């Protein structure tokens, strides 16, 4: 029986080690293949994004512009307009994918996503207060969005903690808080003047239009700090998915891991929302797509990041090209596709519950 149980693991993973045998690492072959494939998809999307548009630039000219050569017009379009938008999409998508993967693994529920639990709504409340009440700058809006998301996460966590944070309780409390904050957001918009209301509506949709290097830097810094922490949390979360008792028997501190997971996931989600607005459904769908590609337990942090980056940049490319010359906010595209996905996911979970 033991040999039969070990065959699938041996077939899907390889052990890589140093020559002396002091260091060894088990590598999941399917997950690596999926990650390479997702990275290739992202590169193709990046190439199409940088070369196409109202002003076509060939791929060799794009490469010359990226290394500082080529025509001055090409250099301006790539370095100032297209590349910052592309990098923002890749980084924000990766941050949302990782944040969603952490929360879905923590709650053991595919609906345990930051945009469902309400952290995006809290970030929107913080941003709206600055836009409508304080009439602040966009940098102040970004800071307020981060503070709003973190504050909402803290409230949800404190309300959900009762002899440990349980997944279903975290989701239900989060949905309730999100509904309350959505009412606050609607009230703020109705009380705003027409200019502030338009600014707020555009920000709430979620968009990569007009994004520059000032949006790339904070998301890059957040991923540089929090992405390694998310990878480190991966093993502990895999153990937690087996149950608290099993995790404790393996030396995992359940509540400490959950708290660390919340901090890392909220940090990534809040910074991503501050940079591009509350883009829906990427954090919900990317981890599920990654898990179906890898068929591996746990949060699948790296595949989830690559899936989120590919989904968001592909959605933004579609938002730019389908209705050209009009450029839609990417949140419109992710909302349209994500709504169908959410309906399918809910019906699937309902059928599993009935079965």
C-alpha positions as CSV (number, residue, x, y, z in Angstrom):
1,X,0.0,0.0,0.0
2,X,2.8,2.4,0.9
3,X,4.6,1.7,-2.4
4,X,1.3,2.4,-4.3
5,X,0.8,5.7,-2.5
6,X,4.4,6.8,-3.3
7,X,4.2,6.1,-7.0
8,X,2.3,9.3,-8.0
9,X,4.7,11.5,-6.0
10,X,7.7,9.9,-7.5
11,X,6.3,10.2,-11.0
12,X,5.5,13.9,-10.7
13,X,8.6,15.1,-8.8
14,X,12.4,14.9,-8.9
15,X,15.0,15.3,-6.2
16,X,17.8,17.8,-7.1
17,X,20.8,17.9,-4.8
18,X,24.4,18.9,-4.5
19,X,27.2,16.5,-5.4
20,X,28.1,15.8,-1.7
21,X,24.4,15.2,-0.9
22,X,24.3,18.0,1.8
23,X,21.6,19.9,0.0
24,X,18.6,18.5,-1.7
25,X,15.4,19.8,-3.1
26,X,12.3,18.0,-4.3
27,X,11.1,19.7,-7.6
28,X,7.6,19.2,-8.9
29,X,8.0,18.5,-12.6
30,X,4.4,19.4,-13.6
31,X,4.5,22.6,-11.6
32,X,7.8,23.6,-13.3
33,X,6.4,22.9,-16.7
34,X,3.3,24.9,-16.0
35,X,5.4,27.8,-14.7
36,X,7.6,27.8,-17.8
37,X,4.5,27.7,-20.0
38,X,2.9,30.6,-18.1
39,X,6.1,32.6,-18.4
40,X,6.1,32.0,-22.1
41,X,2.5,33.2,-22.4
42,X,3.4,36.3,-20.5
43,X,6.4,37.0,-22.8
44,X,4.1,36.6,-25.9
45,X,1.6,39.0,-24.5
46,X,4.3,41.5,-23.6
47,X,5.7,41.3,-27.2
48,X,2.2,42.0,-28.7
49,X,1.6,44.8,-26.2
50,X,4.8,46.6,-27.0
51,X,4.7,46.2,-30.7
52,X,1.0,46.9,-31.5
53,X,-1.2,50.0,-31.1
54,X,-2.0,53.2,-32.9
55,X,1.7,53.4,-33.7
56,X,3.2,50.0,-34.8
57,X,6.7,49.2,-33.8
58,X,8.5,46.1,-35.0
59,X,9.9,43.7,-32.4
60,X,13.6,44.4,-33.4
61,X,12.9,48.2,-33.0
62,X,11.3,47.5,-29.6
63,X,14.4,45.6,-28.5
64,X,16.7,48.4,-29.7
65,X,14.6,50.9,-27.8
66,X,14.8,48.8,-24.6
67,X,18.6,48.9,-24.7
68,X,18.6,52.7,-25.3
69,X,19.0,52.7,-29.1
70,X,16.7,53.2,-32.1
71,X,14.5,56.0,-33.1
72,X,13.7,58.8,-30.6
73,X,9.9,58.3,-31.3
74,X,10.1,54.6,-30.7
75,X,12.1,55.1,-27.5
76,X,9.6,57.6,-26.2
77,X,6.6,55.4,-26.9
78,X,8.2,52.3,-25.4
79,X,9.9,53.8,-22.4
80,X,7.3,56.3,-21.4
81,X,3.9,54.9,-22.5
82,X,3.9,51.1,-23.2
83,X,6.6,49.6,-20.9
84,X,5.5,51.2,-17.6
85,X,1.9,50.1,-18.3
86,X,3.0,46.6,-19.2
87,X,5.2,46.2,-16.1
88,X,2.4,47.6,-13.9
89,X,0.1,45.0,-15.3
90,X,2.6,42.2,-14.8
91,X,3.4,43.2,-11.2
92,X,-0.1,44.0,-10.1
93,X,-1.4,40.7,-11.6
94,X,1.4,38.8,-9.9
95,X,0.7,40.5,-6.5
96,X,-3.1,39.8,-6.8
97,X,-2.4,36.2,-7.8
98,X,-0.2,35.6,-4.8
99,X,-2.5,37.4,-2.5
100,X,-5.5,35.3,-3.7
101,X,-3.5,32.1,-3.4
102,X,-2.5,32.8,0.2
103,X,-6.1,33.5,1.3
104,X,-7.6,30.6,-0.6
105,X,-5.2,28.2,1.0
106,X,-5.7,29.8,4.4
107,X,-9.5,29.6,4.2
108,X,-9.4,26.2,2.3
109,X,-12.1,27.7,0.1
110,X,-11.9,28.8,-3.6
111,X,-14.0,31.8,-2.6
112,X,-11.5,33.0,0.0
113,X,-10.2,35.8,-2.2
114,X,-9.3,39.4,-1.2
115,X,-12.0,40.9,-3.5
116,X,-14.6,38.6,-2.1
117,X,-13.6,38.9,1.6
118,X,-13.7,42.7,1.3
119,X,-10.1,43.9,1.5
120,X,-10.4,45.6,-2.0
121,X,-13.6,47.3,-0.8
122,X,-11.8,48.6,2.3
123,X,-9.0,49.9,0.1
124,X,-11.6,51.6,-2.1
125,X,-13.1,53.3,1.0
126,X,-9.8,54.7,2.0
127,X,-9.2,56.0,-1.5
128,X,-12.7,57.5,-1.8
129,X,-12.3,59.4,1.5
130,X,-9.2,61.1,0.1
131,X,-10.8,61.8,-3.3
132,X,-14.2,63.0,-2.2
133,X,-13.6,64.5,1.3
134,X,-10.0,65.6,1.4
135,X,-9.5,66.2,-2.4
136,X,-6.0,64.8,-2.2
137,X,-3.4,64.0,-4.8
138,X,-3.1,60.5,-6.5
139,X,-0.1,59.7,-4.2
140,X,-2.3,60.4,-1.2
141,X,-5.1,58.3,-2.7
142,X,-2.6,55.4,-3.1
143,X,-1.5,55.7,0.6
144,X,-5.1,55.9,1.8
145,X,-6.0,52.8,-0.3
146,X,-3.2,50.8,1.4
147,X,-4.3,52.0,4.9
148,X,-7.9,51.2,4.1
149,X,-7.1,47.7,2.9
150,X,-4.9,47.0,5.9
151,X,-7.5,48.4,8.4
152,X,-10.3,46.3,6.8
153,X,-8.1,43.1,7.1
154,X,-7.4,43.8,10.7
155,X,-11.1,44.3,11.5
156,X,-12.1,41.1,9.6
157,X,-9.3,39.1,11.3
158,X,-10.2,40.3,14.8
159,X,-13.9,39.5,14.2
160,X,-13.2,36.1,12.7
161,X,-10.8,34.9,15.4
162,X,-12.5,32.7,17.9
163,X,-10.5,29.6,19.0
164,X,-8.6,30.2,15.8
165,X,-9.5,31.6,12.4
166,X,-11.7,29.2,10.5
167,X,-12.0,29.6,6.7
168,X,-15.8,29.8,6.5
169,X,-15.9,32.3,9.4
170,X,-13.3,34.5,7.7
171,X,-15.3,34.5,4.4
172,X,-18.6,35.2,6.0
173,X,-17.3,38.0,8.2
174,X,-15.4,39.5,5.2
175,X,-18.5,39.4,3.0
176,X,-20.5,41.2,5.8
177,X,-17.8,43.9,6.2
178,X,-17.5,44.3,2.4
179,X,-21.3,44.9,2.2
180,X,-21.1,47.6,4.9
181,X,-18.2,49.3,3.2
182,X,-19.8,49.1,-0.2
183,X,-22.7,51.1,1.3
184,X,-20.3,53.7,2.6
185,X,-18.6,53.9,-0.8
186,X,-21.9,54.5,-2.5
187,X,-22.8,57.2,0.0
188,X,-19.5,59.0,-0.5
189,X,-20.0,59.0,-4.3
190,X,-23.5,60.4,-4.1
191,X,-22.3,63.2,-1.8
192,X,-19.4,64.2,-4.1
193,X,-19.4,66.9,-6.8
194,X,-19.4,65.8,-10.4
195,X,-15.7,66.1,-10.9
196,X,-14.8,64.0,-7.8
197,X,-17.5,61.5,-8.6
198,X,-16.0,61.0,-12.1
199,X,-12.5,60.6,-10.6
200,X,-13.8,58.1,-8.0
201,X,-15.8,56.1,-10.6
202,X,-12.7,55.7,-12.9
203,X,-10.5,54.7,-9.9
204,X,-13.1,52.2,-8.6
205,X,-13.3,50.5,-12.0
206,X,-9.6,49.5,-11.9
207,X,-7.4,50.6,-14.8
208,X,-3.9,50.6,-16.2
209,X,-4.5,53.6,-18.4
210,X,-1.9,56.3,-17.9
211,X,0.2,54.2,-15.5
212,X,3.9,55.2,-15.3
213,X,7.0,54.4,-13.5
214,X,5.6,55.9,-10.3
215,X,3.2,52.9,-10.1
216,X,5.9,50.4,-11.1
217,X,8.2,51.2,-8.2
218,X,6.0,50.5,-5.2
219,X,4.6,47.2,-6.5
220,X,8.1,46.1,-7.4
221,X,9.3,46.9,-3.8
222,X,6.3,45.1,-2.3
223,X,6.9,42.0,-4.4
224,X,10.7,42.1,-3.6
225,X,9.9,42.0,0.1
226,X,6.7,40.0,0.3
227,X,7.1,37.4,-2.5
228,X,9.9,35.5,-0.8
229,X,7.8,35.5,2.4
230,X,4.9,34.0,0.5
231,X,7.1,31.3,-0.9
232,X,8.4,30.5,2.6
233,X,4.8,30.3,3.8
234,X,3.9,27.8,1.1
235,X,5.0,24.6,3.0
236,X,3.3,25.7,6.2
237,X,0.0,26.4,4.3
238,X,0.2,23.0,2.7
239,X,0.4,21.4,6.1
240,X,-2.5,23.6,7.4
241,X,-4.7,22.4,4.5
242,X,-4.4,18.9,6.2
243,X,-6.0,20.3,9.4
244,X,-4.7,22.1,12.4
245,X,-4.0,18.9,14.4
246,X,-1.9,17.4,11.6
247,X,0.0,20.8,11.2
248,X,0.8,21.0,14.9
249,X,2.0,17.5,14.9
250,X,4.4,18.4,12.1
251,X,5.7,21.4,14.1
252,X,3.6,24.2,12.4
253,X,2.2,27.0,14.6
254,X,-1.2,27.3,13.1
255,X,-2.2,30.8,14.4
256,X,1.2,32.3,13.8
257,X,1.2,31.0,10.2
258,X,-2.3,32.4,9.6
259,X,-1.4,35.8,11.0
260,X,1.7,36.0,8.9
261,X,-0.3,34.9,5.8
262,X,-2.8,37.6,6.4
263,X,-0.1,40.2,6.7
264,X,1.7,39.2,3.6
265,X,-1.5,38.7,1.5
266,X,-3.0,42.0,2.6
267,X,0.3,43.8,1.9
268,X,0.4,42.5,-1.7
269,X,-3.3,43.1,-2.3
270,X,-3.3,46.6,-0.8
271,X,-0.2,47.8,-2.8
272,X,-1.7,46.3,-6.0
273,X,-5.0,48.1,-5.4
274,X,-3.3,51.3,-4.7
275,X,-1.4,51.2,-8.0
276,X,-4.2,50.1,-10.3
277,X,-7.5,50.4,-8.4
278,X,-9.6,47.5,-7.2
279,X,-9.3,45.2,-10.2
280,X,-11.7,42.3,-9.6
281,X,-11.5,38.6,-10.1
282,X,-7.8,38.2,-10.8
283,X,-7.1,37.3,-7.1
284,X,-10.1,34.9,-7.3
285,X,-9.4,33.1,-10.6
286,X,-5.6,33.1,-10.9
287,X,-4.9,30.7,-8.0
288,X,-7.6,28.3,-9.2
289,X,-6.3,28.3,-12.8
290,X,-2.7,27.7,-11.4
291,X,-3.9,24.8,-9.2
292,X,-5.7,23.1,-12.1
293,X,-2.5,23.5,-14.2
294,X,-0.1,22.1,-11.6
295,X,-2.6,19.7,-9.8
296,X,-0.5,20.3,-6.7
297,X,-1.7,21.0,-3.1
298,X,-0.9,24.2,-1.3
299,X,-1.0,27.8,-2.5
300,X,1.2,27.2,-5.6
301,X,2.7,30.7,-5.1
302,X,4.9,31.0,-8.2
303,X,2.4,29.5,-10.7
304,X,-0.3,31.7,-9.1
305,X,1.9,34.8,-9.6
306,X,2.6,33.9,-13.3
307,X,-1.1,33.2,-13.9
308,X,-2.2,36.5,-12.4
309,X,0.4,38.4,-14.5
310,X,-0.7,36.6,-17.7
311,X,-4.5,37.1,-17.0
312,X,-4.2,40.8,-16.2
313,X,-2.0,41.7,-19.1
314,X,-4.1,39.7,-21.5
315,X,-7.2,41.4,-20.2
316,X,-5.6,44.8,-20.6
317,X,-4.5,44.0,-24.1
318,X,-8.0,43.0,-25.0
319,X,-9.4,46.1,-23.3
320,X,-7.1,48.2,-25.5
321,X,-7.6,46.5,-28.8
322,X,-11.2,45.1,-29.0
323,X,-12.8,48.5,-28.9
324,X,-10.0,50.6,-30.4
325,X,-9.4,53.5,-30.6
326,X,-11.4,53.6,-27.3
327,X,-9.4,52.1,-24.4
328,X,-11.6,50.5,-21.8
329,X,-10.4,50.2,-18.1
330,X,-9.1,46.7,-17.6
331,X,-11.5,46.3,-14.7
332,X,-14.4,46.2,-17.1
333,X,-12.8,43.3,-19.0
334,X,-11.9,41.3,-15.8
335,X,-15.3,42.0,-14.4
336,X,-17.1,40.7,-17.4
337,X,-15.1,37.5,-17.6
338,X,-14.8,37.1,-13.8
339,X,-18.5,37.3,-13.3
340,X,-19.1,34.3,-15.5
341,X,-16.3,32.5,-13.8
342,X,-17.7,33.3,-10.3
343,X,-21.2,32.0,-11.4
344,X,-19.6,28.8,-12.6
345,X,-17.5,28.4,-9.4
346,X,-20.5,29.0,-7.2
347,X,-22.6,26.4,-9.1
348,X,-19.8,23.9,-8.9
349,X,-19.3,24.4,-5.2
350,X,-23.1,24.1,-4.7
351,X,-23.2,20.8,-6.7
352,X,-20.3,19.4,-4.6
353,X,-22.2,20.4,-1.4
354,X,-25.3,18.6,-2.6
355,X,-23.3,15.6,-3.6
